[in-house]
Each structure stands twice: as structure tokens, then as C-alpha cells.
Amino acid sequence: MVVLAILGKGGVGKTTLAANLAAAVAEKGVSTIVADFDIITGDLAEHFAIKDTKVRDELSKTSGSSIHDLIAAEDLTQEVLNSCLVEVSRNLRIVPSIVGASIELLARVFSSSDIVRTVRALSELCELLVLDFASLDPYAVVALPACTHALLVVDNTPSSRVVAERAARACEVAGTFAVGYVLCKSRYASENIAGLSCLAVLPHDDTLLKHYGKGLPFMTAPGSPYVQKVRELARLLVGEGKRSSDG
């Protein structure tokens, strides 16, 4: 079992990477869950072309329908866990956040123990659990001790590298293995960040924007250089996960 935290500054492409990476790993037959821990602005569901229908119907329930209700649940029974999972494909399920949630809901303050409990409960339902956070926010920091691995995401801006350096230090404190970093919206790898190697350079790809606008899953984009690179990254990380678990 691998719990992979996707960490980085807001706007660098974490959610796009989390969605596509989870889909690429699931294609290899690995049971995968990707959870949207972006409590305020999470839109992971839309990256899987689930918009205005299934997810919003699910989110109309009074409880157990999103990451918010899952974290707040008094008892994480199998029924509660299943109610928040949306099946995307045979090996891939997502836990959505709520886009346009009420102020009352967003004002909830979740305890660190609730966050960790939720991560651990979800990790027992799959081989790979991918966690998408808003940024290096308190929820990400408190969840790190429950994560086995972390992947940092940066772009070419200095501010994203500063956040990545802080994320690497947070991983060290939590005892979470930072496998490396991914450079988004670029053509060329940069120098090592926080002593970590660049695992992939993901180019800007207009194909993704076209698919997003049509409500189509990114992983179906034919000939997309971004998707090709993510599939290569998935092969690398699946191998890394197996080595870590064997060790």
C-alpha cells in the first residue's frame, strides 16, 4: 500500500497531475483512489469529466458524500467510506471535494487526528492512494505522517520552488519519503530542488485544455505529449512503490 501526497504551490498543476497520474497507474491494473483534499476550491471531479451530473447528485446528500463529510464523520464505517467514493473506471475511484460549498461547510475546522484517520481509512481500500492538496496548507502538513511517499510539483516561478523546498523539509520532519519533483508547464528540467531529482518535465499542452472544455477525461487525449510523459512517470513510480514496499 502506497499513500502518495502531491505537494506544491497552488496553480502549478497539482490537480491535473494527480488526476492523470492516478488514471495512468490504474491503467496498469493497480487499485487506485485519488482524494481531493483541497477543502475550499477542489475541482478534481471535473478533471474526470464528472460534472453537473453524478458528482453533484452525490453531493446533494446530507452526509458521507464528499471529503468534507468523510473527515467529519463520527465513525468511518464501510458504508460511509463507500458513499463518498465515485467509481471512474475498473481500478480507479475518486473522493470529490465540493465546488461552491456553503460558507458554513467551508468554515469547518478539521482536527489533525480526523485528517490522519481519514487518510488511513482510505488507504486500506486500495493499493495506491493519491492525495491532492490545495498547497502546503495545514491539512497537507498534518496528513504527511500518514503518507508513505510525496511528489513535489513546481513550475518555473521562484515562488513555487520556495514552496517545494518547504514541502521537502516538511516531508523530512514527518518521515515521508519524497521521491522527487515534477516540473510542469516547461520544456526543460531544472536543477535539483531540495536535493531531489526531477522525475519528469510536463510540457504545456493545449490538448488538455480542449478536453477539459469539452468535459472529457484528460487521459483519453490522443497523442498528448503531457499524457505520454505522465504514463512514463506512472511506470517509474509503480516501480518505486514496489521497491519501497519490498524494503
Order of alpha helices (4+ residues) and beta strands (2+ residues): beta-alpha-beta-alpha-alpha-alpha-beta-beta-alpha-alpha-beta-alpha-beta-alpha-beta-beta-alpha-alpha
